């Protein structure tokens, strides 16, 4: 059952982060996420491979890191004249084992299907082996490759194929504001496409276990010092049968501006993180983008499981647009958390990498397209 969400409204004033919400009334929908507890599955081993990331560095450090196995893709010559391609986007191949069972997931799908297909082939990842698909949120750089990937591979994949998403607004139209004030489309997930390809979307604003090994955070409460940094605008409602259905939100109390269908700053209430518990080493939390805040996301994972230890924090942290003052504040809070390994990807930003190298060098592990990380109990 979907939760009903609180009525509290706030006006978010302009801050040093450059937030563009000063003129918008925003409904805080995160309060419905608490309290809730799940019993997380415990896996013996987890590998995370970056199928698509924003760059491919063949000279990236191969130095060993205690507690995590690292494999890098080096010479392009090994691919018979082809090379891994990188783009603004993210796609991760996740493989977990527990007792005698193995589960394989594809989390996010990059910006375009051709880059995703190229890299899957070169990395020898068989789409037919996937047990489930996961979409972190409704941005084009994470969903852009999905439909093309399915069109090319669906006949060979399992008959009952699920796509796990967060809330209903994963299906909303998203747009980017242009310098002249106009809006350009930035992708939409179309239910009709999924139905035609026999893919069942699973929506949950609450945490949910995925195919017995993984789990999601569900909706992420906004409780830390973090704010949603500038990104896309969202349009609530449907156009020609495509988009998000506001009726399916229950008691979400949309603002008049939201219900008008006008673009409003995207708060990503639907965005969820994918997580695993690896033995007694703790949680591996994969933020993908973490628009709702990397601190908020980690604390949500801790809250719903009762597990405090974070073995690894991976993914995009959406701190590239952050001011240094804001970034320093986030880093100070990150340093307080019991994190073994910090693996930034995608939209984390070179500014975050430089700050992490200075403040948390013993925890920082760099990622590039093709990198594979292994965590064992």
C-alpha positions as CSV (number, residue, x, y, z in Angstrom):
1,X,0.0,0.0,0.0
2,X,1.3,3.4,-0.9
3,X,1.7,5.8,2.1
4,X,-0.1,9.1,2.3
5,X,2.2,12.0,2.5
6,X,2.2,15.0,4.8
7,X,0.7,18.4,4.2
8,X,3.6,20.5,5.5
9,X,4.7,23.1,3.0
10,X,7.8,25.1,3.0
11,X,9.4,27.8,0.9
12,X,13.0,27.0,0.4
13,X,15.0,30.2,0.3
14,X,18.0,30.9,-1.9
15,X,21.2,29.6,-0.4
16,X,24.9,29.4,-1.1
17,X,24.2,26.3,-3.1
18,X,22.5,28.3,-5.9
19,X,19.2,26.7,-5.3
20,X,16.5,27.9,-7.7
21,X,13.5,27.1,-5.5
22,X,13.2,30.5,-3.8
23,X,10.1,31.4,-5.8
24,X,8.4,28.1,-5.6
25,X,6.1,26.6,-3.0
26,X,7.1,22.9,-2.5
27,X,5.2,20.2,-0.9
28,X,7.5,18.0,1.3
29,X,6.4,14.5,0.5
30,X,9.2,12.7,2.3
31,X,7.7,12.6,5.8
32,X,5.5,9.6,4.9
33,X,8.6,7.5,4.7
34,X,9.0,7.0,8.4
35,X,9.0,5.0,10.5
36,X,9.4,1.7,8.7
37,X,11.7,-1.3,9.1
38,X,12.6,-4.2,6.9
39,X,14.9,-7.2,7.4
40,X,17.5,-6.9,4.7
41,X,18.7,-10.0,2.9
42,X,22.3,-10.9,3.7
43,X,24.5,-11.8,0.8
44,X,27.9,-13.5,0.8
45,X,29.4,-11.6,-2.2
46,X,28.5,-8.6,-4.3
47,X,30.2,-7.3,-7.5
48,X,29.4,-3.9,-9.0
49,X,30.6,-3.1,-12.5
50,X,30.3,0.3,-14.1
51,X,28.9,-0.6,-17.6
52,X,28.5,3.1,-18.4
53,X,30.1,6.0,-16.5
54,X,31.1,9.5,-17.6
55,X,34.7,8.6,-18.4
56,X,37.0,5.7,-19.2
57,X,40.6,6.1,-17.9
58,X,42.9,3.2,-18.9
59,X,45.6,4.6,-16.6
60,X,43.5,4.7,-13.5
61,X,45.2,3.4,-10.4
62,X,45.3,-0.3,-9.9
63,X,46.6,-0.1,-6.4
64,X,45.0,-2.7,-4.1
65,X,42.5,-1.4,-1.5
66,X,42.0,-3.6,1.6
67,X,38.5,-4.9,1.9
68,X,37.4,-4.5,-1.8
69,X,38.5,-6.3,-4.9
70,X,39.2,-3.9,-7.9
71,X,39.4,-4.9,-11.5
72,X,40.1,-2.3,-14.2
73,X,39.7,-2.4,-18.0
74,X,42.9,-1.4,-19.5
75,X,44.1,-1.7,-23.1
76,X,41.4,-1.2,-25.8
77,X,43.4,-3.6,-27.9
78,X,41.8,-6.5,-26.0
79,X,38.5,-5.7,-27.7
80,X,39.7,-6.3,-31.2
81,X,39.7,-2.7,-32.3
82,X,36.7,-1.6,-30.3
83,X,36.6,0.3,-27.1
84,X,34.4,1.0,-24.1
85,X,32.4,4.2,-24.6
86,X,31.5,6.7,-22.0
87,X,28.8,9.3,-21.8
88,X,27.0,11.5,-19.4
89,X,25.0,8.8,-17.7
90,X,25.3,5.7,-15.5
91,X,24.6,2.0,-15.8
92,X,25.7,-0.6,-13.3
93,X,25.7,-4.4,-13.5
94,X,25.2,-6.0,-10.0
95,X,25.8,-9.6,-9.2
96,X,25.2,-11.0,-5.7
97,X,25.5,-14.5,-4.3
98,X,23.9,-15.9,-1.2
99,X,24.3,-19.6,-0.2
100,X,23.8,-21.4,-3.5
101,X,21.9,-18.6,-5.3
102,X,23.0,-15.9,-7.6
103,X,21.1,-12.8,-8.7
104,X,22.0,-10.4,-11.5
105,X,20.6,-6.9,-11.9
106,X,21.0,-4.0,-14.3
107,X,20.7,-0.7,-12.4
108,X,20.1,2.2,-14.8
109,X,20.7,2.2,-18.5
110,X,22.9,5.2,-19.5
111,X,21.9,8.0,-21.9
112,X,21.7,6.0,-25.2
113,X,21.0,2.4,-26.1
114,X,24.0,2.2,-28.5
115,X,26.6,2.9,-25.9
116,X,24.9,0.6,-23.4
117,X,24.8,-2.2,-26.0
118,X,28.4,-1.7,-27.0
119,X,29.7,-1.9,-23.5
120,X,27.5,-4.8,-22.4
121,X,28.9,-6.8,-25.4
122,X,32.6,-5.9,-24.7
123,X,32.2,-6.6,-21.0
124,X,30.6,-10.0,-21.9
125,X,27.4,-9.3,-19.8
126,X,24.6,-11.4,-21.1
127,X,21.2,-9.6,-20.9
128,X,19.5,-13.0,-20.9
129,X,21.1,-13.7,-17.5
130,X,19.4,-10.7,-15.7
131,X,16.9,-11.4,-13.0
132,X,15.6,-7.9,-12.7
133,X,16.0,-4.3,-13.8
134,X,16.1,-1.3,-11.6
135,X,15.6,2.4,-12.4
136,X,16.9,4.8,-9.8
137,X,15.0,7.9,-11.1
138,X,13.4,9.4,-14.1
139,X,16.3,11.2,-15.7
140,X,17.2,10.7,-19.4
141,X,20.9,9.9,-18.5
142,X,19.7,6.9,-16.5
143,X,16.7,5.7,-18.5
144,X,17.7,6.8,-22.0
145,X,19.1,3.4,-23.0
146,X,16.3,1.3,-21.5
147,X,13.7,0.9,-24.3
148,X,16.3,0.3,-27.0
149,X,18.1,-2.2,-24.8
150,X,14.8,-4.0,-24.3
151,X,13.8,-3.9,-27.9
152,X,17.1,-5.6,-28.8
153,X,17.2,-8.2,-26.1
154,X,13.7,-8.8,-24.7
155,X,13.1,-12.1,-26.6
156,X,16.1,-13.7,-25.0
157,X,15.3,-12.5,-21.5
158,X,13.3,-14.1,-18.8
159,X,9.5,-14.2,-19.4
160,X,8.5,-12.5,-16.1
161,X,10.7,-9.4,-16.1
162,X,10.3,-6.7,-13.5
163,X,11.5,-3.1,-13.5
164,X,11.7,-1.7,-10.0
165,X,11.2,2.1,-9.7
166,X,10.3,4.4,-6.9
167,X,7.2,6.4,-6.9
168,X,4.7,7.4,-9.5
169,X,6.6,10.4,-10.6
170,X,9.3,8.2,-12.2
171,X,6.8,8.4,-15.1
172,X,6.6,12.2,-15.2
173,X,7.8,14.3,-18.1
174,X,11.0,16.1,-17.3
175,X,12.5,19.2,-19.0
176,X,15.6,21.2,-18.8
177,X,15.5,25.0,-18.7
178,X,17.4,26.7,-21.5
179,X,19.4,30.0,-21.3
180,X,16.5,31.8,-22.9
181,X,14.0,30.5,-20.3
182,X,12.4,28.0,-22.6
183,X,12.2,24.3,-21.7
184,X,13.6,21.3,-23.7
185,X,12.5,17.7,-23.1
186,X,14.6,15.6,-20.9
187,X,13.0,12.2,-21.2
188,X,9.9,10.4,-20.0
189,X,9.4,6.7,-19.1
190,X,6.4,5.5,-21.1
191,X,4.2,2.7,-19.6
192,X,3.0,1.8,-23.1
193,X,6.5,0.9,-24.1
194,X,7.0,-1.2,-21.1
195,X,3.7,-3.0,-21.6
196,X,4.5,-3.7,-25.3
197,X,7.8,-5.2,-24.2
198,X,6.2,-7.3,-21.4
199,X,8.0,-5.6,-18.6
200,X,6.2,-5.2,-15.3
201,X,6.9,-2.0,-13.4
202,X,7.0,-2.4,-9.7
203,X,6.4,0.9,-7.8
204,X,7.0,1.5,-4.2
205,X,7.7,4.5,-2.1
206,X,8.3,2.1,0.7
207,X,11.5,-0.1,0.9
208,X,11.1,-3.3,-1.0
209,X,13.3,-6.4,-1.4
210,X,14.3,-7.1,-5.0
211,X,14.5,-10.8,-6.0
212,X,15.6,-12.0,-2.6
213,X,19.1,-10.3,-2.5
214,X,18.8,-6.6,-2.9
215,X,16.5,-3.9,-1.3
216,X,15.6,-0.3,-2.0
217,X,15.4,2.6,0.4
218,X,12.0,3.7,-0.9
219,X,11.4,7.4,-0.6
220,X,14.2,9.3,1.1
221,X,13.2,11.7,3.9
222,X,14.8,15.1,3.7
223,X,16.2,15.6,7.2
224,X,19.8,16.6,6.9
225,X,21.5,19.9,6.0
226,X,21.2,18.9,2.3
227,X,19.1,20.6,-0.3
228,X,18.1,19.5,-3.8
229,X,20.8,21.1,-6.0
230,X,19.8,22.5,-9.4
231,X,18.8,19.9,-12.0
232,X,15.7,19.4,-14.1
233,X,12.1,20.6,-13.9
234,X,9.2,18.2,-13.7
235,X,5.7,18.3,-15.2
236,X,3.0,16.5,-13.2
237,X,0.1,14.9,-15.1
238,X,-0.3,13.1,-18.4
239,X,-0.1,14.4,-22.0
240,X,-1.6,12.1,-24.7
241,X,-1.6,9.2,-22.2
242,X,2.1,9.6,-21.3
243,X,3.3,10.9,-18.0
244,X,2.5,10.5,-14.3
245,X,-1.0,10.1,-12.9
246,X,-1.6,12.5,-10.0
247,X,-4.6,10.4,-8.9
248,X,-2.3,7.5,-8.1
249,X,-0.5,9.5,-5.5
250,X,-3.2,9.2,-2.9
251,X,-3.2,12.1,-0.4
252,X,-0.2,14.0,-1.8
253,X,-1.8,17.4,-1.8
254,X,-0.3,18.9,-4.9
255,X,0.1,22.6,-5.3
256,X,-2.1,24.4,-7.8
257,X,1.1,25.1,-9.8
258,X,2.0,21.4,-10.0
259,X,-1.5,20.4,-11.0
260,X,-1.5,23.0,-13.8
261,X,1.1,21.0,-15.6
262,X,3.6,23.8,-15.6
263,X,7.3,22.9,-15.1
264,X,8.3,23.1,-11.5
265,X,11.7,22.3,-9.9
266,X,12.2,18.6,-9.5
267,X,12.4,17.3,-6.0
268,X,12.8,13.7,-7.0
269,X,10.4,12.2,-4.4
270,X,10.4,9.0,-6.4
271,X,14.2,8.5,-6.4
272,X,15.4,5.5,-4.4
273,X,18.8,3.9,-3.7
274,X,19.6,0.2,-4.2
275,X,21.3,-1.5,-1.3
276,X,22.8,-4.8,-0.2
277,X,23.9,-6.1,3.2
278,X,27.2,-8.0,2.7
279,X,27.7,-10.4,5.6
280,X,28.6,-8.6,8.8
281,X,30.7,-6.0,6.9
282,X,27.6,-3.8,6.7
283,X,25.6,-2.1,3.9
284,X,26.6,-1.3,0.4
285,X,24.5,1.7,-0.6
286,X,24.2,2.7,-4.3
287,X,22.9,6.2,-4.7
288,X,23.0,6.4,-8.6
289,X,22.4,10.2,-8.4
290,X,21.2,10.9,-4.8
291,X,19.4,14.1,-5.7
292,X,17.6,13.9,-2.3
293,X,21.0,14.0,-0.6
294,X,23.7,11.5,-0.1
295,X,23.6,11.9,3.7
296,X,19.8,11.5,3.7
297,X,20.1,8.4,1.6
298,X,22.6,6.7,3.9
299,X,20.7,7.6,7.0
300,X,17.5,6.2,5.3
301,X,19.3,2.9,4.7
302,X,20.5,2.7,8.2
303,X,17.1,3.6,9.6
304,X,15.1,1.0,7.7
305,X,17.5,-1.8,8.4
306,X,18.9,-1.0,11.9
307,X,22.4,-1.6,10.4
308,X,24.7,1.3,11.1
309,X,27.9,0.2,9.3
310,X,28.3,1.3,5.7
311,X,30.8,-1.0,4.0
312,X,30.6,1.1,0.8
313,X,28.9,4.1,-0.5
314,X,28.8,4.1,-4.3
315,X,27.2,6.0,-7.2
316,X,26.6,9.5,-8.3
317,X,26.3,12.0,-5.4
318,X,25.1,15.0,-7.5
319,X,27.5,17.4,-5.9
320,X,29.1,18.7,-9.1
321,X,26.9,21.9,-9.0
322,X,27.7,22.4,-5.3
323,X,29.6,25.4,-3.9
324,X,32.7,24.7,-2.0
325,X,31.1,25.9,1.2
326,X,28.2,23.5,0.8
327,X,30.5,20.7,-0.2
328,X,32.7,21.2,2.8
329,X,29.6,21.0,5.1
330,X,28.5,17.7,3.4
331,X,32.0,16.3,3.7
332,X,32.2,17.1,7.4
333,X,29.0,15.1,7.9
334,X,30.2,12.2,5.7
335,X,33.3,11.9,7.8
336,X,31.2,11.2,10.8
337,X,29.5,8.2,9.2
338,X,30.9,4.7,9.6
339,X,31.9,4.3,6.0
340,X,34.7,1.9,4.9
341,X,34.8,2.8,1.2
342,X,33.6,5.8,-0.8
343,X,33.2,5.2,-4.6
344,X,32.0,8.3,-6.4
345,X,30.7,8.0,-9.9
346,X,28.9,10.0,-12.6
347,X,27.6,13.3,-11.2
348,X,29.6,13.4,-8.0
349,X,31.8,16.1,-9.6
350,X,35.6,16.8,-9.8
351,X,35.0,19.2,-7.0
352,X,33.9,16.4,-4.8
353,X,36.8,14.2,-5.8
354,X,39.3,16.9,-4.9
355,X,37.6,17.4,-1.6
356,X,37.5,13.7,-0.8
357,X,41.1,13.3,-1.7
358,X,42.0,15.9,0.8
359,X,39.5,14.9,3.6
360,X,39.0,11.1,3.2
361,X,41.9,9.8,1.2
362,X,42.0,6.4,3.0
363,X,38.4,5.7,2.0
364,X,38.3,7.1,-1.5
365,X,38.2,4.6,-4.4
366,X,38.0,6.0,-8.0
367,X,35.8,4.6,-10.6
368,X,35.8,4.6,-14.4
369,X,33.7,2.9,-17.1
370,X,34.4,-0.8,-16.9
371,X,35.7,-0.8,-13.3
372,X,34.4,-3.8,-11.2
373,X,34.4,-3.8,-7.5
374,X,33.9,-7.0,-5.4
375,X,32.8,-7.0,-1.8
376,X,32.8,-10.3,0.3
377,X,31.5,-11.2,3.6
